[in-house]
Amino acid sequence: MISNTKILLKTKCEGLPEESDFEKIEGEVIEPKEGQIGCESLYLSLDPYLRGKINGRHISGAIFPGDIMAGEAISRVTSSADPAFKKGDLVISHSGWQSHPVINTNDASKIIDHGIPISTYLGILGMPGLTAYAGLLRLAEPKENDVVLVSAASGAVGSMVGQIAKIKNCHVVGIAGSEEKCSWVTDTTSMDECINYKKENITKKIKEYCPKGIDIYFDNVGAEILQVAMEQLATNSRVILCGLMAQYNSDSMPAGPNPAWIIKARAIVKGMVVYDHEDMREDFVDDVSKWIKEERIHYLEDITEGLANAPAAFSKLMRGLNTGKTIIKIND
């Protein structure tokens, strides 16, 4: 008999998340009621913002001990109590870390086949991709020959930002945490340079690669790298604050950047919340699908098999040991 495997938050993480902070339980598969669909999960997205939800500091709300871990997933409909959905449909929803969820149909979107692997709807064609697309094109408004600096440049959001900036004829410098990641950033995504922040002097390298200053800084990490980047802003620069990867595992906040650098540069600083940009989704999917087929956009997926391995994969992600978009494959 099929059961619904669920991964719960067992304890609020202190510092970096451990496998022991989560608990696997088995429950019965529930029949959908009117306006619902029964599903089997195929792929689950693991994202750094989930650590912020555990801390209770994320805009989308908190996760508490005993809750099913949150997360976006791609599922196949197995039973339906809504005439708009039929058995076999593929949907994306925030159904969380479970194998056989019942989903309210107003919280589910059908996946349209663009001839690209469906797992990409959790990454390059999903929330991370839209974050990069809207954050760069709508908020930062890149111009030809702009100098763009992006942190976490090998990650799901950062790699998209860098590649879209190159499509828009910008000079792009990435920041990543290993030689392997930096090699992928420059050799595969064609960003112009990449700084290994674990081995190189970030300030020195930014000055070398951006001698006239940074026109656009797309920040995915916060903390020290944000402060260093702010010191190198060009006049009339734009700063997009998107993620806090370097801060999610801490209960204390680091000192912020010196406002004098923002004033001196006449910089515009904007916060990026992807939920504000749903109106761009159709254009985003059309553009990115085309760019993938034209091989102008490349992506990496770090796929782990089995829902039971989600805690270990999340721990790996929050230590920066992943390469590309972190995804759990649950069912075929």
Secondary structure as UniProt FT lines:
FT   STRAND          3..9
FT   HELIX           19..21
FT   STRAND          22..28
FT   TURN            34..35
FT   STRAND          36..45
FT   HELIX           49..55
FT   TURN            59..60
FT   TURN            65..66
FT   STRAND          73..80
FT   TURN            83..84
FT   TURN            87..88
FT   STRAND          90..93
FT   STRAND          102..104
FT   HELIX           105..107
FT   STRAND          109..110
FT   HELIX           118..122
FT   TURN            123..125
FT   HELIX           127..134
FT   HELIX           135..140
FT   TURN            144..145
FT   STRAND          147..150
FT   TURN            153..154
FT   HELIX           156..167
FT   TURN            168..169
FT   STRAND          171..176
FT   HELIX           179..187
FT   STRAND          193..196
FT   TURN            197..199
FT   HELIX           202..209
FT   TURN            211..212
FT   STRAND          214..219
FT   HELIX           223..230
FT   TURN            231..232
FT   STRAND          233..241
FT   TURN            245..249
FT   HELIX           259..265
FT   STRAND          268..271
FT   HELIX           274..280
FT   HELIX           281..293
FT   TURN            294..295
FT   STRAND          301..305
FT   HELIX           307..309
FT   HELIX           310..318
FT   TURN            319..320
FT   STRAND          325..329
//
